[in-house]
Amino acid sequence: MTQYNRIKLEKSWKDALSAEFEQPYMQQLSDFLREQKLQGKEIYPPGPLIFNALNLTPLPQVKVVILGQDPYHGPGQAHGLSFSVPEGIAVPPSLLNIYKELQRDLNITIPTHGCLDSWAQQGVLLLNTTLTVERAQAGSHAKAGWQRFTDRIIDCVSEQAKPVVFLLWGAHARSKSERIDSTKHLLLSSVHPSPLSAYRGFLGNGHFSQCNKFLQRTGQTPIDWRLPTVDHAQADLAL
């Protein structure tokens, strides 16, 4: 776990996952990532952002989980949140379909950017089941050990007393349903928002309104799915 000592991890998650960092598979994962970098391979997201989803959404604050699979593998895209990209990066096709469903379901104007930080800060855990990837090599780290670690993250959320909404889009995300206590939590499943499948049941699934109704029914504040816009003129002046 040598390299993980240097990575900042939010306290509630650090407490919940401390035993995992002591497991041999995490040392092997650390060795694998270090070896990849020694070979000159470009790994996404940057090291400080690998645990971004956990750092932005402490365990006690989790109200919704959106499960992704792999980080984006293009330059500048991955920043540790499933489906999200930083400001200034083109909105990926799957995220655009998520926006289209938000517009249809909740009449929310399609945002001009793809940064989902504001969702994470409201309690939406944007978790990829694999947390790193090699540039231009989708799925390249899928068998490196991350899924055991992220399975434990899912377990930690499922074990919480507070009811949580799990949005399981696509076969990979749905395969995690067996880890989740469906007597306590709401599981909403559909096909993936990818352009290859979105028109077979993602668009029209109504998950966002169902999610907020469940949160209200269980005494929790619903998610404001609208994304703040950035005033680029003001941002330029600030620079």
C-alpha positions in Angstrom: 0.0 0.0 0.0 3.1 2.2 -0.3 1.7 4.7 -2.9 -1.7 4.9 -1.1 -0.1 6.5 1.9 0.4 9.6 -0.2 -3.1 9.8 -1.5 -5.6 11.9 0.4 -8.7 9.9 1.3 -11.8 11.4 3.1 -11.9 10.2 6.7 -15.2 8.3 6.7 -14.0 6.3 3.7 -10.6 5.9 5.1 -12.0 4.4 8.3 -14.4 2.1 6.3 -11.8 0.9 3.9 -8.6 0.8 6.0 -8.7 -3.0 6.2 -8.8 -3.2 2.4 -5.6 -1.2 2.0 -3.8 -3.9 4.1 -4.9 -6.7 1.8 -2.3 -8.3 -0.5 -4.3 -7.5 -3.6 -4.0 -3.8 -2.9 -0.2 -4.1 -2.7 -0.3 -6.0 -6.0 -2.5 -3.3 -7.5 -0.1 -0.6 -6.3 2.8 -2.5 -7.8 0.9 -2.9 -11.1 0.2 0.8 -11.4 3.8 1.7 -10.6 5.1 -0.8 -13.2 2.8 0.6 -15.8 4.1 4.1 -15.2 7.7 2.8 -15.3 7.0 1.4 -18.7 6.0 4.9 -19.8 2.3 4.2 -20.1 -0.1 7.1 -19.5 -2.6 6.2 -16.8 -5.9 8.1 -16.2 -7.1 9.7 -14.0 -4.1 11.5 -12.5 -3.1 10.0 -9.2 -4.6 12.6 -6.9 -8.0 12.1 -8.6 -8.2 8.3 -8.4 -10.3 8.5 -5.3 -12.2 11.7 -6.3 -15.6 10.1 -6.0 -14.9 9.2 -2.4 -13.4 12.5 -1.5 -16.3 14.5 -2.8 -19.0 12.3 -1.3 -18.3 11.1 2.3 -19.9 7.7 3.2 -22.5 9.1 5.6 -23.7 11.6 2.9 -24.3 9.1 0.2 -27.9 9.2 -1.0 -27.5 8.0 -4.6 -25.0 5.7 -6.3 -24.4 5.9 -10.1 -22.2 3.0 -11.1 -20.0 3.3 -14.1 -17.4 0.8 -15.4 -14.2 2.3 -16.7 -12.7 5.8 -16.5 -12.7 7.7 -19.8 -9.5 6.8 -21.6 -9.0 10.0 -23.6 -6.6 12.8 -22.6 -8.1 15.2 -20.0 -11.4 13.3 -19.7 -11.2 11.2 -16.5 -11.3 13.0 -13.2 -12.4 10.2 -10.9 -16.2 10.5 -11.3 -18.3 8.1 -13.3 -19.7 9.6 -16.5 -18.3 13.0 -15.6 -15.6 15.1 -17.4 -13.9 18.3 -16.3 -15.1 21.7 -17.4 -13.8 22.5 -20.9 -13.9 18.9 -22.1 -16.5 17.9 -24.7 -19.6 16.1 -23.2 -19.3 12.4 -24.0 -22.1 10.6 -25.8 -23.3 8.6 -22.8 -23.5 11.7 -20.6 -25.4 13.5 -23.4 -28.0 10.8 -23.3 -28.2 11.1 -19.5 -28.8 14.8 -20.1 -31.5 14.0 -22.6 -33.3 11.8 -20.1 -33.0 14.5 -17.5 -34.6 17.0 -19.9 -37.4 14.5 -20.7 -38.0 13.4 -17.1 -37.6 16.6 -15.2 -37.6 19.3 -17.9 -34.0 20.3 -17.1 -32.1 22.2 -19.7 -29.3 20.2 -21.3 -26.0 21.6 -19.7 -23.2 22.9 -21.8 -20.5 21.1 -19.9 -20.0 17.6 -18.4 -18.7 18.3 -14.9 -20.9 16.5 -12.3 -19.1 17.8 -9.2 -22.3 19.4 -7.9 -24.1 16.0 -8.0 -21.3 14.4 -6.0 -21.4 17.3 -3.4 -25.1 16.6 -2.9 -24.6 12.9 -2.1 -24.4 11.2 -5.5 -21.6 8.7 -5.4 -20.3 8.6 -9.0 -18.4 5.3 -8.7 -16.6 3.5 -11.5 -16.0 -0.2 -10.7 -12.5 0.1 -12.1 -10.7 3.3 -11.0 -7.8 3.6 -13.5 -7.3 2.9 -17.2 -4.4 3.2 -19.7 -4.7 5.9 -22.3 -6.7 4.8 -25.4 -7.1 1.2 -23.9 -10.6 0.7 -22.7 -10.9 -2.0 -20.0 -7.1 -2.3 -19.7 -7.2 -2.3 -15.9 -10.4 -4.2 -15.4 -8.6 -7.3 -14.0 -6.0 -5.4 -12.0 -7.8 -5.7 -8.7 -10.0 -2.6 -8.5 -13.3 -4.5 -8.7 -12.6 -6.2 -5.4 -12.0 -2.8 -3.8 -15.0 -1.1 -5.4 -17.2 -4.1 -4.4 -16.3 -3.3 -0.9 -17.3 0.3 -1.4 -20.7 -0.9 -2.6 -21.0 -3.2 0.4 -20.2 -0.3 2.7 -23.0 1.8 1.2 -25.5 -1.1 1.3 -24.7 -1.7 5.0 -25.6 1.9 5.9 -28.9 2.3 7.8 -30.0 5.1 5.5 -32.0 4.1 2.4 -30.0 4.8 -0.8 -30.9 4.8 -4.5 -28.7 2.7 -6.8 -28.9 3.6 -10.5 -27.7 0.5 -12.3 -27.4 1.2 -16.0 -26.1 -1.6 -18.2 -25.3 -5.2 -17.6 -22.1 -4.6 -15.7 -23.8 -2.3 -13.2 -26.8 -4.6 -12.9 -24.4 -7.5 -12.0 -23.7 -5.7 -8.7 -27.3 -5.8 -7.6 -26.7 -9.0 -5.7 -24.4 -7.1 -3.3 -27.1 -4.6 -2.4 -29.9 -5.0 0.2 -33.0 -4.4 -1.9 -35.2 -4.6 1.1 -33.8 -1.3 2.3 -32.5 0.4 -0.8 -34.1 1.3 -4.1 -32.5 -0.3 -7.2 -33.4 1.2 -10.5 -32.0 -0.7 -13.5 -32.0 -0.1 -17.3 -29.8 -0.5 -20.3 -26.7 1.7 -20.5 -27.0 5.3 -21.7 -24.4 4.6 -24.5 -25.6 5.5 -28.0 -25.5 1.8 -28.7 -28.3 1.0 -26.2 -29.9 4.2 -24.9 -32.9 4.0 -27.3 -33.6 0.4 -26.0 -34.8 1.6 -22.6 -32.6 4.2 -21.1 -34.3 7.1 -22.6 -37.7 7.2 -21.0 -36.8 5.2 -17.8 -37.8 8.0 -15.5 -35.0 7.2 -13.0 -34.3 10.7 -11.9 -37.9 11.5 -10.9 -38.2 8.1 -9.2 -35.0 8.7 -7.4 -36.2 12.0 -6.0 -39.6 10.7 -5.0 -37.9 7.9 -3.0 -35.6 10.3 -1.3 -38.5 12.5 -0.3 -40.5 9.5 0.9 -37.6 8.4 3.1 -37.2 11.9 4.6 -34.2 13.0 2.6 -33.6 16.1 0.5 -34.0 15.3 -3.2 -31.1 15.9 -5.6 -31.0 19.1 -7.6 -30.0 17.5 -10.9 -29.5 20.9 -12.6 -25.8 21.7 -13.1 -24.4 25.2 -12.4 -23.3 27.1 -15.5 -19.9 28.7 -15.6 -19.7 32.4 -16.6 -16.6 32.1 -18.8 -16.3 35.9 -19.1 -16.1 36.2 -15.3 -13.7 33.2 -15.1 -11.4 34.9 -17.6 -11.5 38.1 -15.6 -10.6 36.2 -12.5 -7.5 34.9 -14.2 
